[in-house]
């Protein structure tokens, strides 16, 4: 999907740890835009501020945002996690986009194909039928649920 975040950047890791403050602002902007678009947004861990950790819901979709400072050796932690009504993960857009999010329920998170039938792989992976055998072999190895 054309809006998908780049995985080429090496200044943020898979857990959202970074020393780049622009990621914190992007995550907070995502939360604010989602709230303005009608998502019910609440703090994830009261009494931690909603600016640091939030959960949003709309029409069965769910997101979690983390936008914190000082995480060990990292200056920041910044991430958006997103799931569709089917409980499967959606690769979030760089900036909030409701149309993108709705279309992502038919997007393969492994090969990038759009407008395809998808199914669960692993715990919440969103995978097309063409990718399924190879991805299942990679992520559903013996004992993967332990």
ChimeraX commands (.cxc) that place a marker at each C-alpha (Angstrom):
marker #1 position 0.00,0.00,0.00 radius 0.5
marker #1 position 1.42,3.35,-1.01 radius 0.5
marker #1 position 0.96,4.96,2.41 radius 0.5
marker #1 position 2.69,2.18,4.37 radius 0.5
marker #1 position 5.57,3.21,6.60 radius 0.5
marker #1 position 9.04,2.51,5.30 radius 0.5
marker #1 position 10.96,-0.33,6.91 radius 0.5
marker #1 position 14.18,0.94,5.35 radius 0.5
marker #1 position 14.92,3.41,8.14 radius 0.5
marker #1 position 17.51,2.26,10.64 radius 0.5
marker #1 position 16.83,5.05,13.13 radius 0.5
marker #1 position 13.87,3.22,14.72 radius 0.5
marker #1 position 13.73,-0.46,15.66 radius 0.5
marker #1 position 10.85,-2.95,15.57 radius 0.5
marker #1 position 9.75,-1.97,19.11 radius 0.5
marker #1 position 9.64,1.73,18.28 radius 0.5
marker #1 position 12.82,2.64,20.14 radius 0.5
marker #1 position 14.50,5.63,18.56 radius 0.5
marker #1 position 16.57,8.72,19.22 radius 0.5
marker #1 position 14.68,10.65,16.55 radius 0.5
marker #1 position 11.99,12.93,18.11 radius 0.5
marker #1 position 10.01,13.20,14.84 radius 0.5
marker #1 position 8.57,9.73,15.46 radius 0.5
marker #1 position 7.04,10.84,18.78 radius 0.5
marker #1 position 5.32,13.76,17.07 radius 0.5
marker #1 position 4.06,11.53,14.23 radius 0.5
marker #1 position 2.52,9.05,16.69 radius 0.5
marker #1 position 0.86,11.82,18.67 radius 0.5
marker #1 position -0.45,13.39,15.44 radius 0.5
marker #1 position -1.91,9.99,14.45 radius 0.5
marker #1 position -3.81,9.79,17.77 radius 0.5
marker #1 position -5.09,13.37,17.52 radius 0.5
marker #1 position -6.25,12.89,13.91 radius 0.5
marker #1 position -7.99,9.62,14.77 radius 0.5
marker #1 position -9.83,11.26,17.67 radius 0.5
marker #1 position -10.89,14.11,15.39 radius 0.5
marker #1 position -12.22,11.49,12.94 radius 0.5
marker #1 position -14.51,9.93,15.52 radius 0.5
marker #1 position -12.42,7.22,17.17 radius 0.5
marker #1 position -13.08,6.68,20.84 radius 0.5
marker #1 position -9.65,7.32,22.35 radius 0.5
marker #1 position -8.76,6.63,25.98 radius 0.5
marker #1 position -5.54,6.34,27.98 radius 0.5
marker #1 position -4.14,2.81,27.84 radius 0.5
marker #1 position -2.69,2.85,31.35 radius 0.5
marker #1 position -4.39,5.39,33.61 radius 0.5
marker #1 position -2.95,7.48,35.24 radius 0.5
marker #1 position -0.29,7.65,32.45 radius 0.5
marker #1 position -1.15,10.56,30.14 radius 0.5
marker #1 position -3.05,9.81,26.94 radius 0.5
marker #1 position -0.20,11.54,25.07 radius 0.5
marker #1 position 2.12,8.69,26.14 radius 0.5
marker #1 position -0.11,5.64,25.69 radius 0.5
marker #1 position -3.55,5.53,24.10 radius 0.5
marker #1 position -6.09,3.05,22.78 radius 0.5
marker #1 position -8.61,3.92,20.10 radius 0.5
marker #1 position -11.62,2.09,18.67 radius 0.5
marker #1 position -13.86,2.73,15.69 radius 0.5
marker #1 position -16.20,0.35,13.85 radius 0.5
marker #1 position -14.38,-2.70,15.18 radius 0.5
marker #1 position -10.89,-1.37,14.39 radius 0.5
marker #1 position -8.46,-0.91,17.30 radius 0.5
marker #1 position -5.21,1.00,17.63 radius 0.5
marker #1 position -2.66,1.43,20.38 radius 0.5
marker #1 position -0.14,4.24,20.41 radius 0.5
marker #1 position 3.02,4.56,22.47 radius 0.5
marker #1 position 4.83,7.91,22.51 radius 0.5
marker #1 position 7.21,7.98,25.45 radius 0.5
marker #1 position 10.55,9.52,26.23 radius 0.5
marker #1 position 13.64,8.00,27.88 radius 0.5
marker #1 position 13.42,4.25,27.29 radius 0.5
marker #1 position 16.73,2.85,28.54 radius 0.5
marker #1 position 19.50,3.81,26.11 radius 0.5
marker #1 position 16.89,5.25,23.74 radius 0.5
marker #1 position 15.52,8.77,23.97 radius 0.5
marker #1 position 12.04,7.75,22.76 radius 0.5
marker #1 position 9.60,4.94,22.10 radius 0.5
marker #1 position 7.13,5.67,19.32 radius 0.5
marker #1 position 4.74,3.15,17.78 radius 0.5
marker #1 position 1.28,2.71,16.34 radius 0.5
marker #1 position -0.22,-0.79,16.39 radius 0.5
marker #1 position -3.44,-1.35,14.47 radius 0.5
marker #1 position -5.89,-4.25,14.08 radius 0.5
marker #1 position -8.94,-4.76,11.90 radius 0.5
marker #1 position -12.36,-5.97,13.02 radius 0.5
marker #1 position -11.16,-9.49,12.21 radius 0.5
marker #1 position -8.45,-9.19,14.89 radius 0.5
marker #1 position -5.63,-9.30,12.34 radius 0.5
marker #1 position -2.77,-6.79,12.30 radius 0.5
marker #1 position -2.76,-3.87,9.88 radius 0.5
marker #1 position 0.47,-2.15,8.89 radius 0.5
marker #1 position -0.35,1.43,9.96 radius 0.5
marker #1 position 0.03,4.34,7.57 radius 0.5
marker #1 position 2.68,7.01,8.22 radius 0.5
marker #1 position -0.10,9.50,8.88 radius 0.5
marker #1 position -3.69,8.81,9.92 radius 0.5
marker #1 position -5.88,7.89,6.92 radius 0.5
marker #1 position -9.27,6.25,7.54 radius 0.5
marker #1 position -9.68,5.14,3.92 radius 0.5
marker #1 position -6.24,3.50,3.98 radius 0.5
marker #1 position -7.07,1.71,7.24 radius 0.5
marker #1 position -10.38,0.36,5.90 radius 0.5
marker #1 position -8.73,-0.87,2.68 radius 0.5
marker #1 position -5.94,-2.55,4.68 radius 0.5
marker #1 position -8.23,-5.42,5.70 radius 0.5
marker #1 position -7.64,-6.74,2.15 radius 0.5
marker #1 position -3.87,-6.11,2.16 radius 0.5
marker #1 position -1.21,-8.82,2.59 radius 0.5
marker #1 position 1.30,-7.64,5.18 radius 0.5
marker #1 position 3.92,-10.00,3.72 radius 0.5
marker #1 position 3.99,-9.43,-0.07 radius 0.5
marker #1 position 2.13,-6.11,-0.13 radius 0.5
marker #1 position -0.69,-7.26,-2.43 radius 0.5
marker #1 position -3.84,-5.11,-2.20 radius 0.5
marker #1 position -7.49,-6.06,-2.61 radius 0.5
marker #1 position -6.87,-9.76,-1.89 radius 0.5
marker #1 position -8.50,-12.30,0.37 radius 0.5
marker #1 position -6.44,-12.67,3.53 radius 0.5
marker #1 position -6.36,-14.99,6.49 radius 0.5
marker #1 position -4.68,-15.31,9.85 radius 0.5
marker #1 position -1.13,-16.59,10.05 radius 0.5
marker #1 position 0.70,-16.80,13.35 radius 0.5
marker #1 position -1.10,-14.93,16.10 radius 0.5
marker #1 position -2.44,-11.95,14.17 radius 0.5
marker #1 position -0.64,-11.88,10.81 radius 0.5
marker #1 position -2.63,-10.79,7.76 radius 0.5
marker #1 position -1.57,-12.99,4.85 radius 0.5
marker #1 position -2.79,-13.65,1.29 radius 0.5
marker #1 position -3.28,-17.19,0.04 radius 0.5
marker #1 position -0.23,-17.00,-2.26 radius 0.5
marker #1 position 2.10,-16.20,0.66 radius 0.5
marker #1 position 0.44,-18.47,3.20 radius 0.5
marker #1 position 2.47,-21.70,2.78 radius 0.5
marker #1 position 5.87,-19.97,2.98 radius 0.5
marker #1 position 4.85,-17.60,5.78 radius 0.5
marker #1 position 3.20,-20.39,7.77 radius 0.5
marker #1 position 6.40,-22.44,7.49 radius 0.5
marker #1 position 8.44,-19.47,8.69 radius 0.5
marker #1 position 6.28,-18.30,11.64 radius 0.5
marker #1 position 4.35,-21.40,12.68 radius 0.5
marker #1 position 7.33,-23.63,13.40 radius 0.5
marker #1 position 7.01,-26.52,15.91 radius 0.5
marker #1 position 6.38,-25.04,19.36 radius 0.5
marker #1 position 5.66,-21.51,18.05 radius 0.5
marker #1 position 2.78,-21.04,20.50 radius 0.5
marker #1 position 4.85,-21.71,23.60 radius 0.5
marker link #1:1,2 radius 0.2
marker link #1:2,3 radius 0.2
marker link #1:3,4 radius 0.2
marker link #1:4,5 radius 0.2
marker link #1:5,6 radius 0.2
marker link #1:6,7 radius 0.2
marker link #1:7,8 radius 0.2
marker link #1:8,9 radius 0.2
marker link #1:9,10 radius 0.2
marker link #1:10,11 radius 0.2
marker link #1:11,12 radius 0.2
marker link #1:12,13 radius 0.2
marker link #1:13,14 radius 0.2
marker link #1:14,15 radius 0.2
marker link #1:15,16 radius 0.2
marker link #1:16,17 radius 0.2
marker link #1:17,18 radius 0.2
marker link #1:18,19 radius 0.2
marker link #1:19,20 radius 0.2
marker link #1:20,21 radius 0.2
marker link #1:21,22 radius 0.2
marker link #1:22,23 radius 0.2
marker link #1:23,24 radius 0.2
marker link #1:24,25 radius 0.2
marker link #1:25,26 radius 0.2
marker link #1:26,27 radius 0.2
marker link #1:27,28 radius 0.2
marker link #1:28,29 radius 0.2
marker link #1:29,30 radius 0.2
marker link #1:30,31 radius 0.2
marker link #1:31,32 radius 0.2
marker link #1:32,33 radius 0.2
marker link #1:33,34 radius 0.2
marker link #1:34,35 radius 0.2
marker link #1:35,36 radius 0.2
marker link #1:36,37 radius 0.2
marker link #1:37,38 radius 0.2
marker link #1:38,39 radius 0.2
marker link #1:39,40 radius 0.2
marker link #1:40,41 radius 0.2
marker link #1:41,42 radius 0.2
marker link #1:42,43 radius 0.2
marker link #1:43,44 radius 0.2
marker link #1:44,45 radius 0.2
marker link #1:45,46 radius 0.2
marker link #1:46,47 radius 0.2
marker link #1:47,48 radius 0.2
marker link #1:48,49 radius 0.2
marker link #1:49,50 radius 0.2
marker link #1:50,51 radius 0.2
marker link #1:51,52 radius 0.2
marker link #1:52,53 radius 0.2
marker link #1:53,54 radius 0.2
marker link #1:54,55 radius 0.2
marker link #1:55,56 radius 0.2
marker link #1:56,57 radius 0.2
marker link #1:57,58 radius 0.2
marker link #1:58,59 radius 0.2
marker link #1:59,60 radius 0.2
marker link #1:60,61 radius 0.2
marker link #1:61,62 radius 0.2
marker link #1:62,63 radius 0.2
marker link #1:63,64 radius 0.2
marker link #1:64,65 radius 0.2
marker link #1:65,66 radius 0.2
marker link #1:66,67 radius 0.2
marker link #1:67,68 radius 0.2
marker link #1:68,69 radius 0.2
marker link #1:69,70 radius 0.2
marker link #1:70,71 radius 0.2
marker link #1:71,72 radius 0.2
marker link #1:72,73 radius 0.2
marker link #1:73,74 radius 0.2
marker link #1:74,75 radius 0.2
marker link #1:75,76 radius 0.2
marker link #1:76,77 radius 0.2
marker link #1:77,78 radius 0.2
marker link #1:78,79 radius 0.2
marker link #1:79,80 radius 0.2
marker link #1:80,81 radius 0.2
marker link #1:81,82 radius 0.2
marker link #1:82,83 radius 0.2
marker link #1:83,84 radius 0.2
marker link #1:84,85 radius 0.2
marker link #1:85,86 radius 0.2
marker link #1:86,87 radius 0.2
marker link #1:87,88 radius 0.2
marker link #1:88,89 radius 0.2
marker link #1:89,90 radius 0.2
marker link #1:90,91 radius 0.2
marker link #1:91,92 radius 0.2
marker link #1:92,93 radius 0.2
marker link #1:93,94 radius 0.2
marker link #1:94,95 radius 0.2
marker link #1:95,96 radius 0.2
marker link #1:96,97 radius 0.2
marker link #1:97,98 radius 0.2
marker link #1:98,99 radius 0.2
marker link #1:99,100 radius 0.2
marker link #1:100,101 radius 0.2
marker link #1:101,102 radius 0.2
marker link #1:102,103 radius 0.2
marker link #1:103,104 radius 0.2
marker link #1:104,105 radius 0.2
marker link #1:105,106 radius 0.2
marker link #1:106,107 radius 0.2
marker link #1:107,108 radius 0.2
marker link #1:108,109 radius 0.2
marker link #1:109,110 radius 0.2
marker link #1:110,111 radius 0.2
marker link #1:111,112 radius 0.2
marker link #1:112,113 radius 0.2
marker link #1:113,114 radius 0.2
marker link #1:114,115 radius 0.2
marker link #1:115,116 radius 0.2
marker link #1:116,117 radius 0.2
marker link #1:117,118 radius 0.2
marker link #1:118,119 radius 0.2
marker link #1:119,120 radius 0.2
marker link #1:120,121 radius 0.2
marker link #1:121,122 radius 0.2
marker link #1:122,123 radius 0.2
marker link #1:123,124 radius 0.2
marker link #1:124,125 radius 0.2
marker link #1:125,126 radius 0.2
marker link #1:126,127 radius 0.2
marker link #1:127,128 radius 0.2
marker link #1:128,129 radius 0.2
marker link #1:129,130 radius 0.2
marker link #1:130,131 radius 0.2
marker link #1:131,132 radius 0.2
marker link #1:132,133 radius 0.2
marker link #1:133,134 radius 0.2
marker link #1:134,135 radius 0.2
marker link #1:135,136 radius 0.2
marker link #1:136,137 radius 0.2
marker link #1:137,138 radius 0.2
marker link #1:138,139 radius 0.2
marker link #1:139,140 radius 0.2
marker link #1:140,141 radius 0.2
marker link #1:141,142 radius 0.2
marker link #1:142,143 radius 0.2
marker link #1:143,144 radius 0.2
marker link #1:144,145 radius 0.2
marker link #1:145,146 radius 0.2
view
